[in-house]
């Protein structure tokens, strides 16, 4: 299985509880939560691109209240 890893900036993350909610959202969508950092508001996500697209991952996060912000 080939996997893809992306790091996303999630400005709505404020605490470890937020990271837990993000982890549950990602796992429910079929992705894996690799790591997260409250201070930088970033999470690293791993997923199988044959089953999910980056847009699927982003959509799941948006629906859960943690929309990713574009990196500049």
N, CA, C and O atoms as CSV, one atom per row, in Angstrom:
chain,resi,resn,atom,element,x,y,z
A,1,UNK,N,N,0.840,-1.170,0.000
A,1,UNK,CA,C,0.000,0.000,0.000
A,1,UNK,C,C,0.892,1.243,0.000
A,1,UNK,O,O,1.819,1.349,0.803
A,2,UNK,N,N,0.612,2.159,-0.887
A,2,UNK,CA,C,1.297,3.436,-0.947
A,2,UNK,C,C,0.555,4.423,-0.071
A,2,UNK,O,O,-0.674,4.485,-0.107
A,3,UNK,N,N,1.285,5.195,0.712
A,3,UNK,CA,C,0.635,6.208,1.534
A,3,UNK,C,C,1.181,7.582,1.194
A,3,UNK,O,O,2.285,7.729,0.670
A,4,UNK,N,N,0.386,8.565,1.503
A,4,UNK,CA,C,0.764,9.956,1.303
A,4,UNK,C,C,0.692,10.640,2.661
A,4,UNK,O,O,-0.212,10.371,3.452
A,5,UNK,N,N,1.642,11.517,2.926
A,5,UNK,CA,C,1.660,12.258,4.177
A,5,UNK,C,C,1.597,13.746,3.871
A,5,UNK,O,O,2.335,14.246,3.022
A,6,UNK,N,N,0.708,14.455,4.571
A,6,UNK,CA,C,0.586,15.904,4.415
A,6,UNK,C,C,0.569,16.557,5.795
A,6,UNK,O,O,0.113,15.961,6.771
A,7,UNK,N,N,1.063,17.762,5.860
A,7,UNK,CA,C,0.985,18.565,7.077
A,7,UNK,C,C,0.028,19.709,6.797
A,7,UNK,O,O,0.150,20.410,5.793
A,8,UNK,N,N,-0.932,19.888,7.707
A,8,UNK,CA,C,-1.970,20.894,7.536
A,8,UNK,C,C,-1.954,21.887,8.689
A,8,UNK,O,O,-1.707,21.512,9.836
A,9,UNK,N,N,-2.217,23.147,8.384
A,9,UNK,CA,C,-2.325,24.192,9.392
A,9,UNK,C,C,-3.798,24.318,9.778
A,9,UNK,O,O,-4.645,24.628,8.940
A,10,UNK,N,N,-4.092,24.075,11.057
A,10,UNK,CA,C,-5.463,24.118,11.555
A,10,UNK,C,C,-5.561,25.196,12.631
A,10,UNK,O,O,-5.339,24.905,13.806
A,11,UNK,N,N,-5.889,26.437,12.255
A,11,UNK,CA,C,-5.909,27.532,13.225
A,11,UNK,C,C,-6.919,27.358,14.362
A,11,UNK,O,O,-6.787,28.021,15.391
A,12,UNK,N,N,-7.911,26.499,14.213
A,12,UNK,CA,C,-8.931,26.318,15.247
A,12,UNK,C,C,-8.452,25.431,16.401
A,12,UNK,O,O,-9.167,25.280,17.392
A,13,UNK,N,N,-7.262,24.845,16.293
A,13,UNK,CA,C,-6.733,24.008,17.369
A,13,UNK,C,C,-6.251,24.908,18.503
A,13,UNK,O,O,-5.452,25.821,18.290
A,14,UNK,N,N,-6.753,24.636,19.724
A,14,UNK,CA,C,-6.358,25.440,20.879
A,14,UNK,C,C,-5.836,24.615,22.045
A,14,UNK,O,O,-5.211,25.159,22.955
A,15,UNK,N,N,-6.087,23.288,22.029
A,15,UNK,CA,C,-5.713,22.472,23.187
A,15,UNK,C,C,-5.574,21.005,22.775
A,15,UNK,O,O,-5.844,20.640,21.631
A,16,UNK,N,N,-5.150,20.175,23.726
A,16,UNK,CA,C,-5.016,18.751,23.455
A,16,UNK,C,C,-6.366,18.101,23.154
A,16,UNK,O,O,-6.434,17.117,22.418
A,17,UNK,N,N,-7.440,18.652,23.722
A,17,UNK,CA,C,-8.779,18.143,23.411
A,17,UNK,C,C,-9.103,18.334,21.936
A,17,UNK,O,O,-9.721,17.471,21.312
A,18,UNK,N,N,-8.683,19.471,21.381
A,18,UNK,CA,C,-8.879,19.722,19.947
A,18,UNK,C,C,-8.116,18.678,19.126
A,18,UNK,O,O,-8.634,18.145,18.144
A,19,UNK,N,N,-6.885,18.397,19.541
A,19,UNK,CA,C,-6.098,17.394,18.817
A,19,UNK,C,C,-6.780,16.027,18.869
A,19,UNK,O,O,-6.754,15.280,17.891
A,20,UNK,N,N,-7.390,15.703,20.012
A,20,UNK,CA,C,-8.123,14.439,20.122
A,20,UNK,C,C,-9.308,14.401,19.179
A,20,UNK,O,O,-9.577,13.373,18.557
A,21,UNK,N,N,-10.015,15.505,19.069
A,21,UNK,CA,C,-11.156,15.575,18.144
A,21,UNK,C,C,-10.681,15.444,16.701
A,21,UNK,O,O,-11.325,14.780,15.890
A,22,UNK,N,N,-9.562,16.071,16.385
A,22,UNK,CA,C,-9.002,15.962,15.033
A,22,UNK,C,C,-8.598,14.512,14.757
A,22,UNK,O,O,-8.863,13.989,13.674
A,23,UNK,N,N,-7.963,13.869,15.725
A,23,UNK,CA,C,-7.557,12.456,15.567
A,23,UNK,C,C,-8.778,11.581,15.278
A,23,UNK,O,O,-8.754,10.765,14.357
A,24,UNK,N,N,-9.840,11.751,16.062
A,24,UNK,CA,C,-11.055,10.940,15.856
A,24,UNK,C,C,-11.675,11.215,14.493
A,24,UNK,O,O,-12.147,10.293,13.827
A,25,UNK,N,N,-11.677,12.471,14.078
A,25,UNK,CA,C,-12.225,12.834,12.764
A,25,UNK,C,C,-11.439,12.156,11.652
A,25,UNK,O,O,-12.019,11.567,10.740
A,26,UNK,N,N,-10.118,12.244,11.736
A,26,UNK,CA,C,-9.279,11.657,10.690
A,26,UNK,C,C,-9.425,10.148,10.640
A,26,UNK,O,O,-9.550,9.572,9.560
A,27,UNK,N,N,-9.412,9.503,11.796
A,27,UNK,CA,C,-9.557,8.051,11.831
A,27,UNK,C,C,-10.925,7.629,11.305
A,27,UNK,O,O,-11.037,6.611,10.622
A,28,UNK,N,N,-11.961,8.396,11.615
A,28,UNK,CA,C,-13.293,8.106,11.106
A,28,UNK,C,C,-13.383,8.236,9.592
A,28,UNK,O,O,-14.191,7.566,8.949
A,29,UNK,N,N,-12.553,9.100,9.033
A,29,UNK,CA,C,-12.544,9.305,7.583
A,29,UNK,C,C,-11.656,8.289,6.869
A,29,UNK,O,O,-11.665,8.210,5.641
A,30,UNK,N,N,-10.889,7.509,7.638
A,30,UNK,CA,C,-10.013,6.508,7.028
A,30,UNK,C,C,-8.567,6.957,6.893
A,30,UNK,O,O,-7.784,6.320,6.189
A,31,UNK,N,N,-8.202,8.050,7.560
A,31,UNK,CA,C,-6.826,8.551,7.536
A,31,UNK,C,C,-6.188,8.279,8.896
A,31,UNK,O,O,-6.871,7.899,9.847
A,32,UNK,N,N,-4.874,8.479,8.979
A,32,UNK,CA,C,-4.156,8.286,10.232
A,32,UNK,C,C,-3.574,9.612,10.711
A,32,UNK,O,O,-2.963,10.351,9.938
A,33,UNK,N,N,-3.770,9.900,11.982
A,33,UNK,CA,C,-3.187,11.073,12.630
A,33,UNK,C,C,-1.758,10.693,12.998
A,33,UNK,O,O,-1.547,9.823,13.844
A,34,UNK,N,N,-0.783,11.332,12.375
A,34,UNK,CA,C,0.616,11.020,12.657
A,34,UNK,C,C,1.139,11.829,13.835
A,34,UNK,O,O,1.754,11.280,14.748
A,35,UNK,N,N,0.893,13.135,13.813
A,35,UNK,CA,C,1.354,13.991,14.896
A,35,UNK,C,C,0.589,15.305,14.851
A,35,UNK,O,O,-0.031,15.653,13.847
A,36,UNK,N,N,0.650,16.022,15.963
A,36,UNK,CA,C,0.008,17.324,16.025
A,36,UNK,C,C,0.710,18.201,17.035
A,36,UNK,O,O,1.309,17.707,17.991
A,37,UNK,N,N,0.635,19.503,16.824
A,37,UNK,CA,C,1.270,20.451,17.715
A,37,UNK,C,C,0.327,21.633,17.934
A,37,UNK,O,O,-0.021,22.347,16.992
A,38,UNK,N,N,-0.078,21.829,19.178
A,38,UNK,CA,C,-1.014,22.904,19.502
A,38,UNK,C,C,-0.369,24.266,19.257
A,38,UNK,O,O,-1.016,25.175,18.737
A,39,UNK,N,N,0.902,24.410,19.630
A,39,UNK,CA,C,1.565,25.705,19.508
A,39,UNK,C,C,1.648,26.174,18.053
A,39,UNK,O,O,1.353,27.333,17.762
A,40,UNK,N,N,2.044,25.289,17.141
A,40,UNK,CA,C,2.151,25.675,15.727
A,40,UNK,C,C,0.837,25.501,14.986
A,40,UNK,O,O,0.686,25.953,13.851
A,41,UNK,N,N,-0.130,24.830,15.651
A,41,UNK,CA,C,-1.451,24.569,15.063
A,41,UNK,C,C,-1.344,23.750,13.768
A,41,UNK,O,O,-2.042,24.009,12.787
A,42,UNK,N,N,-0.451,22.760,13.797
A,42,UNK,CA,C,-0.241,21.899,12.634
A,42,UNK,C,C,-0.445,20.432,13.004
A,42,UNK,O,O,-0.126,19.995,14.110
A,43,UNK,N,N,-0.984,19.697,12.049
A,43,UNK,CA,C,-1.108,18.250,12.190
A,43,UNK,C,C,-0.532,17.589,10.943
A,43,UNK,O,O,-0.600,18.126,9.838
A,44,UNK,N,N,0.030,16.418,11.157
A,44,UNK,CA,C,0.534,15.625,10.048
A,44,UNK,C,C,-0.378,14.414,9.914
A,44,UNK,O,O,-0.666,13.719,10.888
A,45,UNK,N,N,-0.823,14.180,8.692
A,45,UNK,CA,C,-1.825,13.159,8.394
A,45,UNK,C,C,-1.264,12.207,7.341
A,45,UNK,O,O,-0.618,12.634,6.384
A,46,UNK,N,N,-1.519,10.910,7.531
A,46,UNK,CA,C,-1.130,9.897,6.540
A,46,UNK,C,C,-2.398,9.212,6.032
A,46,UNK,O,O,-3.293,8.880,6.809
A,47,UNK,N,N,-2.457,9.007,4.714
A,47,UNK,CA,C,-3.626,8.342,4.127
A,47,UNK,C,C,-3.239,7.601,2.863
A,47,UNK,O,O,-2.192,7.854,2.267
A,48,UNK,N,N,-4.091,6.695,2.473
A,48,UNK,CA,C,-3.909,5.913,1.240
A,48,UNK,C,C,-4.572,6.686,0.100
A,48,UNK,O,O,-5.798,6.797,0.076
A,49,UNK,N,N,-3.797,7.223,-0.845
A,49,UNK,CA,C,-4.389,8.019,-1.921
A,49,UNK,C,C,-5.273,7.208,-2.881
A,49,UNK,O,O,-5.998,7.784,-3.692
A,50,UNK,N,N,-5.213,5.884,-2.789
A,50,UNK,CA,C,-6.116,5.058,-3.592
A,50,UNK,C,C,-7.515,5.008,-2.974
A,50,UNK,O,O,-8.485,4.668,-3.650
A,51,UNK,N,N,-7.612,5.349,-1.688
A,51,UNK,CA,C,-8.900,5.327,-0.986
A,51,UNK,C,C,-9.428,6.717,-0.665
A,51,UNK,O,O,-10.640,6.931,-0.647
A,52,UNK,N,N,-8.529,7.663,-0.413
A,52,UNK,CA,C,-8.905,9.024,-0.024
A,52,UNK,C,C,-8.072,10.028,-0.806
A,52,UNK,O,O,-6.930,9.755,-1.174
A,53,UNK,N,N,-8.652,11.175,-1.050
A,53,UNK,CA,C,-7.884,12.267,-1.650
A,53,UNK,C,C,-7.578,13.284,-0.546
A,53,UNK,O,O,-8.154,13.234,0.540
A,54,UNK,N,N,-6.682,14.183,-0.839
A,54,UNK,CA,C,-6.397,15.271,0.100
A,54,UNK,C,C,-7.678,16.053,0.369
A,54,UNK,O,O,-7.922,16.485,1.495
A,55,UNK,N,N,-8.493,16.233,-0.664
A,55,UNK,CA,C,-9.759,16.958,-0.519
A,55,UNK,C,C,-10.716,16.234,0.421
A,55,UNK,O,O,-11.471,16.881,1.147
A,56,UNK,N,N,-10.699,14.895,0.419
A,56,UNK,CA,C,-11.530,14.128,1.356
A,56,UNK,C,C,-11.108,14.416,2.799
A,56,UNK,O,O,-11.948,14.609,3.678
A,57,UNK,N,N,-9.796,14.441,3.023
A,57,UNK,CA,C,-9.264,14.710,4.354
A,57,UNK,C,C,-9.646,16.129,4.785
A,57,UNK,O,O,-10.130,16.335,5.899
A,58,UNK,N,N,-9.430,17.091,3.913
A,58,UNK,CA,C,-9.768,18.487,4.204
A,58,UNK,C,C,-11.267,18.626,4.482
A,58,UNK,O,O,-11.660,19.312,5.425
A,59,UNK,N,N,-12.097,17.983,3.673
A,59,UNK,CA,C,-13.549,18.049,3.859
A,59,UNK,C,C,-13.984,17.503,5.210
A,59,UNK,O,O,-14.853,18.081,5.863
A,60,UNK,N,N,-13.390,16.398,5.633
A,60,UNK,CA,C,-13.728,15.825,6.943
A,60,UNK,C,C,-13.357,16.798,8.062
A,60,UNK,O,O,-14.114,16.972,9.017
A,61,UNK,N,N,-12.201,17.425,7.942
A,61,UNK,CA,C,-11.778,18.392,8.954
A,61,UNK,C,C,-12.682,19.624,8.955
A,61,UNK,O,O,-13.032,20.137,10.018
A,62,UNK,N,N,-13.055,20.091,7.784
A,62,UNK,CA,C,-13.958,21.247,7.694
A,62,UNK,C,C,-15.294,20.950,8.366
A,62,UNK,O,O,-15.811,21.771,9.123
A,63,UNK,N,N,-15.852,19.773,8.085
A,63,UNK,CA,C,-17.144,19.402,8.664
A,63,UNK,C,C,-17.074,19.271,10.187
A,63,UNK,O,O,-18.080,19.450,10.873
A,64,UNK,N,N,-15.904,18.962,10.709
A,64,UNK,CA,C,-15.768,18.792,12.163
A,64,UNK,C,C,-15.420,20.095,12.883
A,64,UNK,O,O,-15.282,20.107,14.106
A,65,UNK,N,N,-15.280,21.187,12.137
A,65,UNK,CA,C,-14.997,22.478,12.752
A,65,UNK,C,C,-13.530,22.851,12.814
A,65,UNK,O,O,-13.163,23.807,13.497
A,66,UNK,N,N,-12.682,22.109,12.112
A,66,UNK,CA,C,-11.247,22.384,12.080
A,66,UNK,C,C,-10.765,22.564,10.649
A,66,UNK,O,O,-9.959,21.772,10.160
A,67,UNK,N,N,-11.254,23.602,9.975
A,67,UNK,CA,C,-10.866,23.780,8.560
A,67,UNK,C,C,-9.390,24.150,8.421
A,67,UNK,O,O,-8.902,25.053,9.101
A,68,UNK,N,N,-8.689,23.450,7.540
A,68,UNK,CA,C,-7.296,23.795,7.269
A,68,UNK,C,C,-7.201,25.151,6.576
A,68,UNK,O,O,-8.060,25.526,5.780
A,69,UNK,N,N,-6.149,25.859,6.898
A,69,UNK,CA,C,-5.871,27.145,6.265
A,69,UNK,C,C,-4.696,26.943,5.315
A,69,UNK,O,O,-3.758,26.204,5.615
A,70,UNK,N,N,-4.760,27.602,4.180
A,70,UNK,CA,C,-3.686,27.489,3.192
A,70,UNK,C,C,-2.390,28.042,3.771
A,70,UNK,O,O,-2.381,29.086,4.423
A,71,UNK,N,N,-1.320,27.341,3.526
A,71,UNK,CA,C,0.013,27.813,3.918
A,71,UNK,C,C,0.502,28.818,2.907
A,71,UNK,O,O,0.238,28.675,1.713
A,72,UNK,N,N,1.211,29.832,3.364
A,72,UNK,CA,C,1.753,30.829,2.439
A,72,UNK,C,C,3.232,30.679,2.287
A,72,UNK,O,O,3.856,31.436,1.544
